[in-house]
Amino acid sequence: MRLGAEEADRVALFRIESEMIEYLKRVYYFAIPIAKSVVDVAEVNRADLVTPPSPTAVPQQ
């Protein structure tokens, strides 16, 4: 319905809108592995905070 609307340059606007949707899909596609990596790192850091150090561990400087 929008493509058939009586507005000037409707086809060009539709093309731009379609391209923007494709670009956003690409951003989403690449953001997923980045977000998973961030969550994995956060879980590892949280595990380090929860796990008490060993009494025989040498303190790091």
N, C-alpha and C positions, 0 to 999 in steps of 0.2 A: 504494500500500500504506500509506503514512504517513497519507494523508487518511482512509483507512478504519479506522485504528487505534482501539482502544477507550479512548482517553484523553479526558478532559474537555476541552472547548473546542478540539478538534482543528481544526475549520474556521477558527476565529478565529486560531489559531497559524499555520495554513497561509497565511492571507491576509497576516499580518504578514511571514512569511518571503518570500512572493512580492513584497510591496512593497519589502522590503529589497533583494532581487535587482534590482528595477527601479531603485531609487535608486543602487545600485552601478554598474549599466550606464550611468546618466546621468553619474556621476562619471568613469567610464572614457571616455565619449564626449567630455566636455569636457577631460579631462586630456591626450588625444592631441595636440590642436593646441598646448597649452601646452608640452608636452614637446618637440614639434618646434621650437617657437620657441627654447626654451632651447638645444637642440642647435645650431640655426643660429647663434645668438649666440656659443656656445662655439667653433664652427668659425671664425667671423670673427675672434674674439679670438686664437685659436691661429694663424691665418694672419698676423695682425699681429705676433705674437711671432717667427714663423719668418722672415718677410720682413725683411731688414736695411734700415734706413733709407737713403734716398738721401743721398749725400755733399753734395748741394746743398740738402738739406732744411733749413729753418729750425727750430731747436729750439723746442718749445712750452713755455710757462711755466705 
